[in-house]
Amino acid sequence: MTDTSGQSGTAAQQGAGLRRVVLGVQYDGSQWQGWQTQPHRMTVQDQLEAALERFTLQRIATTCAGRTDAGVHALEQVVHFDTAIARDLFSWVRGTNAFLPPAIAVRWACELPYVDDAAIAASAGQAAEVHGADRGHAPTQFGFHSRFSAVARTYHYALYNHPVRSPLLAGKAGWTFRPLDAERMHEAAQHLIGEHDFTSFRAVECQAKSPVRRMESIAVRRHGDMIVFTLKANAFLHHMVRNIVGSLIFVGNGGKPPEWIAEVLAQRDRSRAAPTFMPDGLYLARVDYPDTWALPQETRSWPWL
């Protein structure tokens, strides 16, 4: 499946006997301080690596497709790690889940050939230079990498629009009590389609080298009292989805016209957009990869629909 001829002899020797295991991980992020490991160990990565260590009796380092912030959920985060341990694919699922807390679960596993991450990162960097962004994707001949092989990411934001908050949705959906016009927000969101400088919607502390991203689609749909925002792009900046949702709410409640979103985008000034909206309703829904890898990803966006 993979041509690893581009790897150095030293890397090939170091990788002898290793295999790359890829996991689909789902989690409720409300009780975790984001994905990335922290000294307090209250992160999804820390919990997953601890479970893998208890299952394999070896230290295992993981890499994910995209780091999520505190309070943000994942319907399908994609994670990979390298190991010499041989297990049946479903053993990776059942065995790891036996040591995970209820808020985190491995949903599927697959195995791909081992490759040198340094070569993949270098190829992704070259692709980024060509395309003018800092998160290019690596060509398939360099092997699979959960982050650098990704070609698109999809996020959902679930917003409860009702005069009174629901305790059953605490931590699972955002909430605003003022009536919102979903069609008006959908119209406004279309101004963001295409390749743009999204400086107006990136966090001040965002570390991305380039603010340019390609937004493939945005849909805003109402389902009773729930409004779902679905955004798909080649990659997202820090807080980009939450800043866009907050700004669309300004349009939905009548405070701004739909064309205001285009004006904010063009100004390339974070202070012109709305404040960052709460993380509660944000879900990493899917990460897309070339068909070459044939990952056993789930087809449904929402597990309960």
Phi, psi and chi 1 to 4 in degrees:
 res  aa     phi    psi   chi1   chi2   chi3   chi4
   1 MET       -  -32.6  178.7 -178.0  -66.5      -
   2 THR  -125.3  133.0  -54.5      -      -      -
   3 ASP   -91.2  110.5  175.3    9.7      -      -
   4 THR  -103.8   20.2   58.3      -      -      -
   5 SER   -65.1  -19.5   59.0      -      -      -
   6 GLY   -76.8   -8.0      -      -      -      -
   7 GLN   -76.5  148.4  -62.6 -176.4   63.8      -
   8 SER   -73.0  160.2   67.8      -      -      -
   9 GLY   -60.1  -39.2      -      -      -      -
  10 THR   -64.1  -44.0  -59.9      -      -      -
  11 ALA   -64.1  -39.4      -      -      -      -
  12 ALA   -64.6  -39.8      -      -      -      -
  13 GLN   -66.3  -41.7  -68.0  171.9    2.4      -
  14 GLN   -65.0  -29.8  -68.7  175.6  -18.9      -
  15 GLY   -89.6    1.2      -      -      -      -
  16 ALA   -58.5  127.7      -      -      -      -
  17 GLY    85.1   -4.6      -      -      -      -
  18 LEU   -90.0  153.4  -68.3  177.3      -      -
  19 ARG  -132.2  152.0   50.4 -179.4   54.7   80.6
  20 ARG   -99.3  118.6  177.1  149.1  -65.4 -174.3
  21 VAL  -101.6  132.0  177.5      -      -      -
  22 VAL  -115.4  133.0 -174.4      -      -      -
  23 LEU  -121.1  145.3  -54.1  177.4      -      -
  24 GLY  -100.7  118.6      -      -      -      -
  25 VAL  -118.7  132.3 -178.4      -      -      -
  26 GLN  -115.8  140.0 -169.9  172.1   99.4      -
  27 TYR  -154.5  150.9   50.1   86.1      -      -
  28 ASP   -91.4  111.2  173.2   -5.6      -      -
  29 GLY   -85.4    1.9      -      -      -      -
  30 SER   -64.5  -26.9   56.3      -      -      -
  31 GLN  -103.2    4.9   61.7 -176.7  -73.1      -
  32 TRP  -115.0  151.7  -50.3  111.9      -      -
  33 GLN   -90.1   50.8  -63.9  -59.3  -53.2      -
  34 GLY    88.7 -174.0      -      -      -      -
  35 TRP   -80.5  -51.5  161.5  -93.7      -      -
  36 GLN   -66.9  139.2 -170.8  173.6   12.7      -
  37 THR   -54.5  142.1 -177.2      -      -      -
  38 GLN  -138.9  158.3  -62.2  -70.4  -20.4      -
  39 PRO   -57.0  -31.7  -27.1   36.0      -      -
  40 HIS   -77.2  -10.7   51.5   59.0      -      -
  41 ARG    68.4   12.8  -45.6  -64.1  -70.6  176.0
  42 MET   -95.7   52.1  -69.8  -62.6  -66.5      -
  43 THR  -128.5  163.2   72.2      -      -      -
  44 VAL   -65.1  -41.9  178.1      -      -      -
  45 GLN   -61.1  -43.5 -176.8  177.4   18.1      -
  46 ASP   -62.6  -41.8  -72.3  -39.7      -      -
  47 GLN   -67.6  -40.8  -63.8  -64.0  -46.6      -
  48 LEU   -66.6  -44.5  178.0   60.5      -      -
  49 GLU   -67.9  -33.9  -68.8 -177.3   -2.7      -
  50 ALA   -65.5  -40.2      -      -      -      -
  51 ALA   -66.9  -40.8      -      -      -      -
  52 LEU   -64.0  -38.6  -73.9  167.3      -      -
  53 GLU   -65.8  -40.4 -177.9  175.2   -5.5      -
  54 ARG   -68.1  -33.5  -66.6 -179.4   66.5 -174.6
  55 PHE   -74.8  -40.0  176.4   50.3      -      -
  56 THR  -101.0  -14.8   63.7      -      -      -
  57 LEU    63.2   27.1  -58.2 -178.9      -      -
  58 GLN  -139.0  150.9  -68.1 -175.0    8.7      -
  59 ARG   -73.5  130.9  -66.0  -71.7  -63.6  -85.3
  60 ILE  -130.6  128.7  -70.5  179.5      -      -
  61 ALA   -99.8  132.7      -      -      -      -
  62 THR  -110.6  156.4   61.5      -      -      -
  63 THR  -131.0  135.0  -59.8      -      -      -
  64 CYS  -111.5  167.7   74.2      -      -      -
  65 ALA   -71.5  -36.1      -      -      -      -
  66 GLY  -162.5  126.3      -      -      -      -
  67 ARG   -71.7  130.7  -66.2  174.0  -65.8 -178.3
  68 THR  -101.3  151.5   50.9      -      -      -
  69 ASP   -82.0  172.3  -71.1  -25.6      -      -
  70 ALA   -57.7  133.4      -      -      -      -
  71 GLY    84.8   -5.8      -      -      -      -
  72 VAL   -92.3  141.5  176.3      -      -      -
  73 HIS  -102.1  169.4  -42.1  -69.1      -      -
  74 ALA  -138.4  124.5      -      -      -      -
  75 LEU   -78.9  -33.0  -60.7  176.2      -      -
  76 GLU  -158.2   87.1 -170.5  175.7   61.6      -
  77 GLN   -81.0  141.1  172.6   74.9  -89.8      -
  78 VAL  -109.4  128.4  178.4      -      -      -
  79 VAL  -130.3  142.8  178.0      -      -      -
  80 HIS  -131.0  157.0   80.3 -103.2      -      -
  81 PHE  -153.2  162.6   60.1   87.5      -      -
  82 ASP  -112.8  138.4  -60.1  -42.6      -      -
  83 THR  -155.3  154.2 -178.7      -      -      -
  84 ALA   -93.2   -3.8      -      -      -      -
  85 ILE   -77.0  132.5  -62.2  172.8      -      -
  86 ALA   -99.9  125.8      -      -      -      -
  87 ARG  -140.6  152.1  -66.8  -78.3 -169.1  -83.7
  88 ASP   -62.7  149.7  -68.4  -24.0      -      -
  89 LEU   -58.4  -43.5  -66.0 -178.8      -      -
  90 PHE   -72.6  -19.2 -155.1   63.3      -      -
  91 SER   -66.9  -34.9  -67.5      -      -      -
  92 TRP   -63.5  -35.4  -76.5  113.2      -      -
  93 VAL   -71.2  -59.0  176.0      -      -      -
  94 ARG   -65.7  -42.1  -73.4  -73.7 -179.0   87.2
  95 GLY   -65.7  -43.8      -      -      -      -
  96 THR   -68.4  -42.3  -52.5      -      -      -
  97 ASN   -62.4  -27.2  -76.8  -17.2      -      -
  98 ALA   -62.2  -22.0      -      -      -      -
  99 PHE  -113.8    6.3  -62.1  105.1      -      -
 100 LEU   -95.1  151.2  -78.4  170.2      -      -
 101 PRO   -69.5  161.9   24.4  -33.8      -      -
 102 PRO   -58.1  -24.4  -24.8   34.2      -      -
 103 ALA   -81.2   -2.5      -      -      -      -
 104 ILE  -133.6  137.0  -53.6  171.9      -      -
 105 ALA  -148.5  140.5      -      -      -      -
 106 VAL   -83.3  127.1  174.6      -      -      -
 107 ARG   -98.6  -30.2  -58.8  -81.8  -64.6  177.3
 108 TRP  -158.1  164.2   52.8  -98.7      -      -
 109 ALA  -144.3  149.1      -      -      -      -
 110 CYS  -147.3  165.5   70.9      -      -      -
 111 GLU  -122.9  133.4 -171.8  176.4  -57.0      -
 112 LEU  -129.8  163.6  -65.1  172.1      -      -
 113 PRO   -63.1  146.2  -22.3   34.1      -      -
 114 TYR   -68.9  140.9  167.8   81.6      -      -
 115 VAL  -141.0  162.1  -72.0      -      -      -
 116 ASP   -81.1  118.2  179.0   22.6      -      -
 117 ASP   -61.4  -31.1  -85.4   -5.4      -      -
 118 ALA   -63.4  -39.3      -      -      -      -
 119 ALA   -66.9  -39.1      -      -      -      -
 120 ILE   -66.7  -43.6  -61.5  177.7      -      -
 121 ALA   -62.6  -39.4      -      -      -      -
 122 ALA   -64.4  -41.6      -      -      -      -
 123 SER   -67.7  -36.2   68.8      -      -      -
 124 ALA   -67.0  -37.8      -      -      -      -
 125 GLY   -63.5  -39.5      -      -      -      -
 126 GLN   -65.7  -40.1  -67.7  168.4    2.8      -
 127 ALA   -64.3  -37.1      -      -      -      -
 128 ALA   -65.3  -38.6      -      -      -      -
 129 GLU   -63.7  -38.9  -69.0  178.8    5.2      -
 130 VAL   -67.4  -42.1  170.5      -      -      -
 131 HIS   -94.8   -0.1  -63.5  -70.4      -      -
 132 GLY    76.2   24.5      -      -      -      -
 133 ALA  -135.6  166.4      -      -      -      -
 134 ASP   -97.6    6.6   62.8  -55.5      -      -
 135 ARG  -134.5   61.9  -63.9 -173.5   75.4  176.5
 136 GLY   -72.4  164.2      -      -      -      -
 137 HIS  -105.1  146.5   70.7  -88.6      -      -
 138 ALA   -78.3  139.9      -      -      -      -
 139 PRO   -58.9  149.2  -23.4   34.3      -      -
 140 THR   -63.9  -24.6   56.6      -      -      -
 141 GLN   -67.8  -14.1   67.9  -94.9   26.4      -
 142 PHE   -87.0   -5.3  -73.0   95.5      -      -
 143 GLY   101.1  172.7      -      -      -      -
 144 PHE   -87.8  138.2  178.0   85.0      -      -
 145 HIS  -141.2  129.6 -171.8  -75.9      -      -
 146 SER   -59.0  -34.0   57.4      -      -      -
 147 ARG   -90.6  -53.4  175.8 -172.7  174.4 -167.0
 148 PHE   -77.3  -17.5  -65.4  123.7      -      -
 149 SER   -87.0  -10.9  -62.8      -      -      -
 150 ALA   -69.1  140.1      -      -      -      -
 151 VAL  -109.8  -16.2  -64.2      -      -      -
 152 ALA  -162.8  155.1      -      -      -      -
 153 ARG  -130.2  145.0  -73.2  114.8  171.8  131.1
 154 THR  -123.5  131.4  -61.1      -      -      -
 155 TYR  -119.2  145.4  -81.3   88.2      -      -
 156 HIS  -110.9  144.7  -66.0  -45.0      -      -
 157 TYR  -123.5  120.6 -166.9   97.6      -      -
 158 ALA   -98.1  122.3      -      -      -      -
 159 LEU  -122.9  120.2  178.3   65.3      -      -
 160 TYR   -85.9  116.8 -175.0   54.4      -      -
 161 ASN  -111.5   95.0 -173.2 -154.0      -      -
 162 HIS  -154.6  148.6 -169.2  -82.5      -      -
 163 PRO   -59.0  -26.4  -24.7   34.7      -      -
 164 VAL  -124.1  135.7 -178.4      -      -      -
 165 ARG   -67.0  155.8   63.7  178.5  176.6   84.1
 166 SER  -110.8  121.5  170.0      -      -      -
 167 PRO   -65.9  -21.8   23.1  -33.5      -      -
 168 LEU   -71.5  -18.0  -60.8  179.8      -      -
 169 LEU  -104.8    4.7  -64.5  174.2      -      -
 170 ALA   -58.2  125.4      -      -      -      -
 171 GLY    80.9   -9.0      -      -      -      -
 172 LYS  -109.2  -18.4  -56.7  -63.6 -168.7  -58.3
 173 ALA  -150.6  147.8      -      -      -      -
 174 GLY   -72.0  169.8      -      -      -      -
 175 TRP  -146.7  137.5  170.8   60.1      -      -
 176 THR  -144.5  137.0 -177.3      -      -      -
 177 PHE   -89.3  -20.7   61.6   87.9      -      -
 178 ARG   -74.8  137.4  -67.5 -173.1  177.1   89.2
 179 PRO   -58.9  139.1  -22.5   33.4      -      -
 180 LEU  -120.4  144.5  -62.5  176.9      -      -
 181 ASP   -98.8  103.5 -174.9  -27.8      -      -
 182 ALA   -65.2  -38.0      -      -      -      -
 183 GLU   -65.4  -38.6  -67.7 -176.8    3.0      -
 184 ARG   -64.4  -41.0 -176.2 -178.5  170.3   94.0
 185 MET   -67.4  -39.3  -69.2 -170.3  -69.9      -
 186 HIS   -61.6  -43.3  179.7   83.3      -      -
 187 GLU   -59.9  -44.9  176.6 -172.6  -11.3      -
 188 ALA   -63.7  -38.6      -      -      -      -
 189 ALA   -64.3  -25.5      -      -      -      -
 190 GLN   -66.8  -18.2  -55.9  -41.8  -61.6      -
 191 HIS   -67.3  -15.6  -68.7  -68.7      -      -
 192 LEU   -94.1   -4.8  -58.5  175.2      -      -
 193 ILE   -69.4  139.0  -58.0  -61.0      -      -
 194 GLY   110.0 -174.2      -      -      -      -
 195 GLU   -92.3  121.6 -174.1  168.3  -76.6      -
 196 HIS  -142.4  164.1  -58.2  -72.9      -      -
 197 ASP   -84.4  112.3 -179.1  -31.2      -      -
 198 PHE   -98.3   32.4  -78.6   93.8      -      -
 199 THR   -54.5  -37.1  -65.7      -      -      -
 200 SER   -64.7  -17.4  -65.6      -      -      -
 201 PHE  -119.1   15.6  -59.5  101.6      -      -
 202 ARG  -104.5  149.9   73.4 -172.7  -63.8 -168.1
 203 ALA   -66.9  149.0      -      -      -      -
 204 VAL   -59.2  -35.5  174.0      -      -      -
 205 GLU   -88.3    8.6   63.5  -88.4   20.3      -
 206 CYS   -58.7  132.9  179.8      -      -      -
 207 GLN  -100.0    2.5  -62.2  178.1   -4.0      -
 208 ALA   -62.5  140.4      -      -      -      -
 209 LYS   -70.9  -31.4  -64.8  178.1 -178.4  177.8
 210 SER  -126.6  140.0  169.5      -      -      -
 211 PRO   -88.1    2.7   34.1  -35.8      -      -
 212 VAL   -82.1  127.6  176.2      -      -      -
 213 ARG  -139.5  157.6  -65.8  -67.1 -175.7  -94.9
 214 ARG  -109.5  107.4 -174.6  180.0   66.4 -103.5
 215 MET   -84.3  117.0 -173.7   72.4   71.6      -
 216 GLU   -85.0  -37.6  -62.8 -175.0   13.4      -
 217 SER  -163.2  151.0   63.4      -      -      -
 218 ILE  -140.2  130.6  -54.3 -178.1      -      -
 219 ALA  -129.0  140.5      -      -      -      -
 220 VAL  -125.5  116.4 -176.5      -      -      -
 221 ARG  -131.1  141.6  -61.8 -175.1  178.4   90.5
 222 ARG   -99.9  135.7  177.2  178.3  -76.2  -81.9
 223 HIS  -127.0   87.4  -54.8  -88.2      -      -
 224 GLY    65.8 -124.3      -      -      -      -
 225 ASP   -86.0   -0.3  -68.0  -34.0      -      -
 226 MET  -105.1  131.1 -168.2   70.9   72.7      -
 227 ILE  -112.5  129.6  -62.1  174.8      -      -
 228 VAL  -115.1  123.0  178.6      -      -      -
 229 PHE   -98.6  127.7  -57.7   75.3      -      -
 230 THR  -122.3  119.8  -59.8      -      -      -
 231 LEU  -122.4  130.7  -58.8   86.0      -      -
 232 LYS  -125.5  128.3 -178.8  178.2 -179.2  179.4
 233 ALA  -147.9  167.4      -      -      -      -
 234 ASN   -66.3  -30.6   64.8  -34.3      -      -
 235 ALA  -168.9  164.6      -      -      -      -
 236 PHE  -125.4  148.6  -71.5   88.0      -      -
 237 LEU   -83.6  166.9  -59.8  164.1      -      -
 238 HIS   -61.2  125.6 -169.2 -157.8      -      -
 239 HIS    66.1   10.9  -73.1  173.9      -      -
 240 MET   -60.5  -45.3 -179.8  172.1  160.7      -
 241 VAL   -65.5  -46.8  175.4      -      -      -
 242 ARG   -65.3  -33.8  -68.5  163.0   59.2 -168.7
 243 ASN   -71.0  -36.4  -68.2  -23.0      -      -
 244 ILE   -67.5  -45.7  -71.2  174.3      -      -
 245 VAL   -59.9  -45.4  168.7      -      -      -
 246 GLY   -58.4  -39.4      -      -      -      -
 247 SER   -71.7  -38.3  -62.9      -      -      -
 248 LEU   -65.4  -31.9  -69.9  175.3      -      -
 249 ILE   -63.5  -37.1  -71.3  173.2      -      -
 250 PHE   -57.9  -36.3  -84.7   18.8      -      -
 251 VAL   -75.2  -43.1  174.1      -      -      -
 252 GLY   -64.3  -29.9      -      -      -      -
 253 ASN   -92.2    7.4   62.9   23.1      -      -
 254 GLY    87.8    1.6      -      -      -      -
 255 GLY   -71.7  -28.8      -      -      -      -
 256 LYS  -137.4  152.0  -60.9  -71.4 -175.4 -179.8
 257 PRO   -78.5  160.2   29.5  -36.3      -      -
 258 PRO   -56.2  -33.7  -28.4   36.8      -      -
 259 GLU   -67.5  -17.6  -63.0   75.6   18.9      -
 260 TRP   -59.6  -33.4  175.4   72.3      -      -
 261 ILE   -61.6  -41.4  -68.1  -66.5      -      -
 262 ALA   -64.3  -38.2      -      -      -      -
 263 GLU   -64.9  -44.5  -63.0  171.9    5.4      -
 264 VAL   -61.7  -44.7  171.6      -      -      -
 265 LEU   -58.3  -45.6  177.6   67.6      -      -
 266 ALA   -67.6  -27.7      -      -      -      -
 267 GLN   -74.7  -20.8  -72.2  170.6  -30.1      -
 268 ARG    51.9   46.7  -58.2  179.7 -175.9 -179.9
 269 ASP  -139.5  113.5 -177.7  -13.5      -      -
 270 ARG   -57.7  -32.5  175.5   67.6 -169.7   95.5
 271 SER   -68.9  -13.4   67.3      -      -      -
 272 ARG   -83.1  -20.7  -60.2  -63.4 -178.5  178.4
 273 ALA   -91.0  174.8      -      -      -      -
 274 ALA   -72.2  162.0      -      -      -      -
 275 PRO   -62.1  157.8  -22.3   33.4      -      -
 276 THR   -62.6  126.6  -56.5      -      -      -
 277 PHE   -79.9  162.2 -155.0   62.5      -      -
 278 MET   -59.4  150.1   62.8 -176.5   70.4      -
 279 PRO   -79.3  -14.3   31.2  -37.5      -      -
 280 ASP   -49.6  -41.0  -55.0   47.5      -      -
 281 GLY   -95.5    9.3      -      -      -      -
 282 LEU   -91.3  129.3 -174.5   56.7      -      -
 283 TYR  -130.3  124.8  -64.6   77.5      -      -
 284 LEU   -73.0  111.0  172.2   59.4      -      -
 285 ALA   -92.1  -40.0      -      -      -      -
 286 ARG  -161.4  148.3 -177.5  177.1  175.8   86.5
 287 VAL  -122.2  125.3 -176.2      -      -      -
 288 ASP   -96.0  142.3  -70.4  -36.7      -      -
 289 TYR  -132.3  161.5  -62.8   92.9      -      -
 290 PRO   -57.8  146.9  -26.8   36.4      -      -
 291 ASP   -60.3  -18.8  -67.2  -20.6      -      -
 292 THR   -50.1  -37.2  -56.0      -      -      -
 293 TRP   -83.9  -17.7  -56.1  118.6      -      -
 294 ALA    47.3   47.1      -      -      -      -
 295 LEU   -67.7  142.9  -59.0 -178.1      -      -
 296 PRO   -80.9   52.6   31.5  -36.4      -      -
 297 GLN   -70.4  152.7  -67.7  177.8  -81.8      -
 298 GLU   -78.0  143.9  -59.4 -172.0   60.7      -
 299 THR   -89.2  -22.4   56.6      -      -      -
 300 ARG   -88.2  135.7  -66.9 -179.5  -61.9  172.8
 301 SER   -72.7  -38.3  -66.0      -      -      -
 302 TRP  -118.8  125.3  -64.2   92.1      -      -
 303 PRO   -66.5  -18.8   24.2  -33.8      -      -
 304 TRP  -101.8    5.8   49.8   86.4      -      -
 305 LEU  -112.6      -  -67.3  179.5      -      -
